[in-house]
């Protein structure tokens, strides 16, 4: 048996096996404390091995490490300037490769900022799928059921508080009302009856046919069976009762002289950017229609979508082999972005041109930060298991020892 301090001293004094200097090196940062202090992880992409962990993410620290470990030929990194500067200084002959994921993420963030500035325009573009459900979520029997549930909760709340005020103990109240004692305790802590949350189905098979049903209703067709037959011929796969619910709701609205639900709010900028980031083959039909609307409602949204799609296609194209061809396409894209009239895209294009060699390398070389992100996740697991009490030397020793074993 040894004490905890003795065990930590033993871990700190352990000698780690010597490693050869990596030829293909990946570098990325991780947070000791997010927004405050960061470290650096170095990974050998060729041997799939963790190489070292540095105490900060400064250019000086990384440059010093590169000087002490000559032989690095490729440096895969994110878009940060510190690592780029260190590699230029200490390994000038090494090829720098920007990470494709970070390139798309940076561009997606830029497009999202632009879209947020045009919220009035986005209000004209309905959210995919949800904009078609003005009726399917408004079921009369479901509303009545919710009201009955709320009424029962009010009655139970009043009964529990009334019996408690008479001096009855919680267990007696529970026996009197035929409920669990914990329910009595819960209700006594509340100042008003609890409001139960209800699940609302977001996507319905009948949603794409609501506009047709409303059109037939306005034409005077009140026969649910007829409407069901017509939309079934158009491809509706659902049950007849769903059509009955909608027609019943429309009849009730007419009887009460109430208007149909207002048009739902437009798509959020973050949602639109999320659809844009998706690969074209992974987008649903509704998402494709949403992007088509984005390209027609305003010139700025049209330019943002078009430029994003162009750069995303270049980044994802794995068949590119000629650096000259890729550089020509990229310079053409940068010129279009600068001439787009969108300040955010112009600023992104300027920074992209400053880092163009690494961006071109990212499009023609197979390296990425995927391995490194996995190593960072494992490092975070070790760091959290130390509950924030271990210093950097202990964290480094544990991580490198685990990677070597």
N, C-alpha and C positions, 0 to 999 in steps of 0.2 A: 504494500500500500504506500502511495506517495501523496503528498499534498498537491492541491491545485497549482500553487505557485511553482513547485518543483517540476510539475508536468509542463507548464508553460515555458519554464526555463529550458527544459529538455527540447521542446519543439523549436524554440528560437535558435538553439545551438546546433541543430541538425544540419548536416551538409547536404546540399542539393546536388544531384548529378549534373555534370557539365553538359551543356548543349552546344551543338554547332551553330554558328551564325546563320540565321535564315537567309534564303535567297529571295523568297516571296514573302514579304512582311505585311501584315494588316495591323492597323493602329486605330483605336477608338477610345473614347472616354467613358467613364462610369461615375456615378455620383456617390461620394461619401455622405453628403447631405445635399439634396437637390436644391439648386439655385445658390449654393454657398461654396461647396468645396468638391473638387473632382479629382479623379485619378486617371491613369492611362493603362490600357491593356494592350499587350503586343502578342500577336498570334502568327505562327508559322503556317501559312496556308498550304505549303507543299507537304509538310509532315503532319498537318492537322494537330498541331501541338501548341499549348500555351508557352510562350517564351519568357515573358517577364511582366511585372506589374510595377508601374511608376507612381510616385506619391502625388503627382499633379499632372496637369495637361499643358504645361507651358512649353514654348518652342525650345527654350534653353535646355530643359531636362531631356526632351526627346532627342535634340541634336547631340547632346553629350552621350546619350546611349548609342546613337548611330555611329558616333566617332569611335566608341569603345568596341563596337561590333561591326567591323567592315565586311563588305561582301553582299550587302543588300542590293538587289537588282530591280525589284519592283516594290513600291509602297502603295498599298490599297488603303484608302482613307475616306472620311466623310468630307463635307464641303468646308469644314473649319479651316481658317487661315493659319492657325498656330502650327499644325502638323505639316502643312504645305511649306511653310517658311523653314521649319527645321529640316525637312528633307532636302530642300534646295541648298541649304547651308552646309549640311554634314554629308549628304549623299547626292551630289549634283548630277551624277551619271545615272541615278536610279530613275526608272519610269514611274511617275505618279499616276494612280488610277482612282478616279472619283467613283463613289458608290452609286450604282444606278437607282437603288431604292431612294436614297437621299435626294437625288436629282428630281425624281418624280414628286417626292414629298415637298420639296422646296417650291416647285412650280405649282403644285396643288394649293399650297398655303397662299401663294401670290394670287392665284385665281380666286380663291375664297375671299381674300381681302377686297378684291375688285368687285365681286358679286355683292358683298355686304354694302358697298357704297351705292348699289342700284336696287335696293329693296323694293322700291315702288315698281320697278320693272319686273322683278321676280314675283310680285303679287299677281301678275297676269299669267304666271305659269303654275298650274295646279300641281300639287304633290302627286307622284305616281301612286296609283291604286286608290289612295285615300280620297281624292277628289271625286271619284266615281261612287262614293258611298254616302251620298246625302240621304238615302232612304233606308239602306239595309241595316243601319245601326239604330233606326228610330222605330222600334217595334212596340205597338201599343200594349200587348200582353206583357212584354218585358218591363216596360215602365210601370205597369200596374203591379207586377210582382215586386219590383224594387220598392214601391210605395208601401206595400203590405209588410215587407221586411223592415222598413223604417218605422212603421207604426208599432210593430211588435217590440222593436228595440226601445221605443219611447215608453210603452206600457210597462215593460220589464224594469226599465230604469226608474220609473216613478214608484212602482211597487216595492222595489228593493230599498229605496231611500225612505219611503213611508214607513215600512216595517222597522227599519233601523232607527228612525226617530222615535218610535214607540219603545225603544230600549231592548229590542230583541238582538241576540247575538248573531254573528254571521252564520254559524252552523244552523241555528233555528230558522233563520230567514231562508237558507238553502233548502231545508226540509219542507218549509211551508210552501215554497214556490216550485219545488221539484227540480232544482237546478244544482250545479256543482258549487261548492263553497268558494272556489277560486273565482268563479264568475261573480259572486256577490262581492268579494274583495275588489275585483277589477272595477265593477260599476260604482262602488262607493268612493273610489278615487277620482271619478269623473264628475265634472260640474254640469255636463249636458249629455244627452244620449249619444252613444257612439255612432259615427257615420261609417257604414260599411262600404268598402271599395268594391266596385263591380268591374268584372272583366268585359271589355268590349272587343268583339271580333274585328280585327283590322282589315282582313281581306276576305271577300266573299266571292263566290263563283258568279253571282248575279251582278256584281258591281259594274263590269264593262257594259251591261245592257240597260243600265238605269236611264241613260239618255234616251234610248229607244222607247222604253216604257213610258217615260214622261211625254215624249212626242206623240205616242199613240193615245195617251190619256187626253192630251190637249186636242187631238182630232176627234174626240168623243167616244173612243172605245173604252167601255167599262167592264168588259168580259175578261176575267182573269184567265180562263181556260184558253181563249183565243190568243191572248198576249203570250201565254206560256208556249203555245204551239208555234207561234211566230219566232220567238227568240230561240226555241229549241232547234228550229230549222237553221238558225244562224250559228249554232254551235253551243248554245247554253247547255251545260251538263247537269245542272242542279235539279232540285225537286220543285214540283208545282206549288207546294205550300209557301215557298219563298216569294213567288209572284203574288200569292194571295195576301201575304203580309203587307206587301207594298201597296197593292190596290186598296186594301182595307185602310191603310194609313192615309192614302190620297182621298178616299171617300170621307174619312173623318175630318180631314183638313177642309174639305169643301163644306161639310155640314156645319163646322164651327166658323166658317168664313175666315180661315187662317191661311197665310201664304205658305209656300213651300220653304224649306230651310234655305238660308242665305248661302251664297257661294263660299266654300271654305277658303281660308287664307292661302296665299301662294307658297311656293316651295322655299325652304330656308336656304341661305347661301351655303351652309355647311353640307346640307343634303345634296344640293346641286353639284358641289365640288366632289362629294363622295361618289356620285354616279359617274362623273367625268373621269375619275381616277380608275374606275373599273376597266378591265379589259373589254373591248367591244363584244367579244363572244360570251361574256358573262353577264351582260346587261339584259334585263327583261324587256319585253315588248313595250311595256309602259315607260320604262326608263329611256328607251330609245326615242319614244314619242316626246318625252319631257325634254331631252336634249335638242330635238328638232324644234321645239317651241322656243327654247333658249336662243337658238341661232336666228330666230325670226323676229323676236320682240324688240331687239335693240342692237345697234351696231357694236357696242362694247362687248356685250355678252357673246355676240357672234364671233368677234375677233379672238376673245379669250378661249372659247371652245375650239375654234379652228387651230389656233397656235398650240394649244395643249395637245390636241390629237396628233399634230404633226411631230412635235418633239417626243411624245410618248411612243409613237410608232418607230422613230429612229432609235430610241433607247432600248426598245423591246426586240428590235430586229437582230436576231442572232446570226444571220447569214452574211453580215457585213465583214469584209476582210481588208478592204483597201482604206488605209488611213486618209489618203488624199481625197477619195470620194466622200468619206464621212465628214471630213473637215469642210469640204465644199458645201455639203448639204447643211451642216451646222452653221456655217457662216451666213448662208442664205437665210436660215431661220432667224438668226440673230438680227440680220438686217430688217426682216419683216417685223420682228418684235419691236425694234427701235422705231420703226415707222408706223406702228399701230395706233399711236396717239394715246396709249394707256401708260401712264407714268410708272405704275408698278411693274408692268411687263418690260418697259424700257430699262428700268433699274436692274431687273433680273437678268436681262440680256447682257448688260454691261459687265456684271459680275461673272456671267457665264463665259464671256469672251476673255476675261482676265485669267480664267482657269481652263482655257479651251484645250490645252494639251492633255490634261487629266480627264476631261470630259470625252474627248475623242478616244483616248485609251480605254475608257469605260465601255465604249460602244464596240470596240473590236477585240478586247481581251476578256477572258472568262472569269476574272477575279471579282469578288464582291465581299461585303462585310457580313455575310450570313454566318460563317463560322465564328467570327468575333462576337456577334450578338449572342450566340449560344454560350460562349465562354463567359460573357458578362453576366448572363442569367445565373450560371453556376456560381460565379464569384459573389453575386448578391445573396444567394442562398447561404453561403459560408459566412458572409458579413452579418446577415441577420441572425444567424445561429449564435453569434458572439454578443448579441444584445447591445451593440454599440460600445462595449467596454474594452475591446481589444484595440491596440494601436496598429498602425500601418504595418510595422515589421512582422507582427504576428499574423495579420491577414495575408500578407505576401507569402510568408513561409508556408502557411496552411494550403493556400491555393496552388502554389508551385509544387508542393510535395504531392498533393492529390493528383495534379496533372502528370507528374512523373511516374506515379505508381500504376 
